[in-house]
Amino acid sequence: MVTAHTQEHRLHPITLVQRVILSLPGLVILLLTTWQSPDEGNLASLVVTILYAVVALPIIYLRYARFRYWITDTELVIHSGVLTRQHRNIPLDKIQNVEIVQRLLPRLTGTAQVQVVTAGSSAAEGVLQFVSLEEANRIREIVRSYNRLENRANGPADANPESANQGGELPELRSRLASAPRLSLYAMSIGRVLLSGVFRFSLLYIALIFSALQFFQPDPDKLADWIMRSRFEPVLEAMRASPFTSAVLAIIGAAALSWLSGIIVNLNKFFAFKLWKEGSKIGRRSGLLTVTEGSIPLKKIQALVVRTNPVMSAAGWSSLHVQTMGLDDNDSGHRVVVPFARTGETDEIAHSILDFDAIPAFIHVSQKRIMRLFVRYTLLLLALIATIRIWYPSIVWAVFVVPALFGTAYLQWKHHLYAVTDQMLAVKRGVINRRTWMLPLAKAQVFYATESFFQRRRGLRSVYVDSAGASSISRPVVIDVDREVADSLTNALYSRFKLATRSLDQASSGPSDRS
Amino acid sequence: MSEPIFPNPSEPLDLNAQLQSSADEADPTSPPALLPLSPAIKKVWTIKSALAVAVITLGVGVFDLARFFTTSSRTLPIGLPTIGILTVGSVLAYFVPRLRYRVWRYRLGHEELVIQRGLINRIHTVVPLRRIQHLDVSQDIVEREFELGKLIVHTAGTRSSDVVLPGLDVIEANRLRDLMKDYILEDAV
């Protein structure tokens, strides 16, 4: 079917120009020291420039010249490397996803970067940087039509019925149509994107800006002088006069700045956000300067996580993430599928992604959790006070914080809930950073029931269902349920897991006759 | 339905009763009973703990000796830290492995491997056999001396992607591995 594709391809020639441009920042950094102390003479600068011309430019050309790729009937073959030659063969049936990424520069030149992602590796295994946009779409279509043929060849029992219906007939015709039939799940208007930025409040960007300033180490007085031509002087005078007020103003300024930067970051990231379902995959596309498009096979989704915070929650907003494994992902196994939506919409989308029964009322963990947390926090505070008291005896007054600790403990308990259905374990955790995990039991990996020394004295246990790609920092652990409840919960979860996986076995022709 | 997952939840610290309960009354709902590890693991753990105590004692001993040659403050008599560490360490090195041995239990069921462990924090783990990614049997130099082996079960989970079952006779470890090997699915995750 695809013998026509078998000819060798090179990258788009514009790649050369782009790579030279992309290498310029490196040159600038190399030259920076010479620029900052020009009295050292221009010799070092000259040497660096010559080295760049003699070494970097030929390498850029050779890398381009040595790069070949082609697609055979079964494989994507990439030959690359200047000194070490690398021949990479990626079987088409192992390709999970073909991502087309367009950063600003390639977009201006009508090219794109193609990333081929396979299972079992966290990084993209084949990167074509850069090819023309038509070529990128062509590659993706070849891989897609191959997967469709595969599905059809494997027979209706094995293939997902949906993808068999939609993609089984006429793959050649379908491959010519640029857009396959898509069931749109969610789209974000510009207003929502901006609003999502309003709720995204992170001091990270401020820290980045300050660390950038640290790098250049500008003298604030001189800088102000230079910008304002001394018109700034009264302000500086006022700052020196009242340091407290200016500190408060600086904090407010930083907060406003990070607010603004949050809006800008979200605008760049989620501009024209679209989420759709296409056969047995969900796809998403968004971005202003860098347009990213990618898809996640439904089979690879291990869990769904709804995230929100008190402010967003009060205004009725939340976001939805999926937990995956073996895909190229930037944020440790969690990918945003809905950056910002009404809580009702988020639930609806979650249901159309995973198709599960509505989750009944959530259950609180044992109220003993409040006392346990309160005791823990109080002991921690007392230990802290005892230590600091050595230097600041007046810190003893901090014991008046203790009632607030009880409030914190109560809130922790109030927002820690769980629910079990035939197919799912759902867990809510967190007061500020609120997460709701929805873990399909058919995807569970290992079941844990644990009992710490202190839990044992109060007759409590924790229950945890591990899943592939779960975050190692925040986990859906059900902490502090009564011993009998914990035991029946563990047993119920495991027996439902067995039922769910057995019905999966019956749905497909056999558990292990696929390659 | 609510079968207790630790042998005797009412008195979890009563180790003798626990030992008896698992030996006497096998749980009728789950055919294979929870098994203890090979008793030789007590010796292995004791040797390893003794080595650790020896290293720590040596370090404290050097510190003590250094104090002997300096005129700095001597709030503690020379030799007391060394003797103290040695005594406490020896007691722990003797008793802790025996206590640990008593709480360790495992069971290979039809569809799952169940492991129970932990002296202070007790952990009950159920590994469904269909979730196994791969299996290892390993032996370190002390275990080799006692013909013991560890069975390491790797899953795709992230909390502890490998579940370790120590203190098995090497023959038993290999037998378990071969039994479980057949359950490894080709397209996991």
Interface residues (C-beta under 8 A of the other chain):
Chain A: A119 K300 Q302 M325 G326 G333 A444 Q445 V446 F447 Y448 A449 T450 E451 S452 F453 R456 Y464 D466 S467 A468 G469 A470 S471 S472 R475 R483 E484 A486 D487 S488 T490 N491 A492 Y494 F497 K498 T501 P511 S512 R514 S515
Chain B: M1 S2 E3 P4 I5 F6 P9 P12 L13 E111 E112 G118 I120 N121 R122 I123 H124 T125 V126 V127 P128 R130 R131 T155 A156 G157 T158 R159 V163 L185 E186 D187 V189
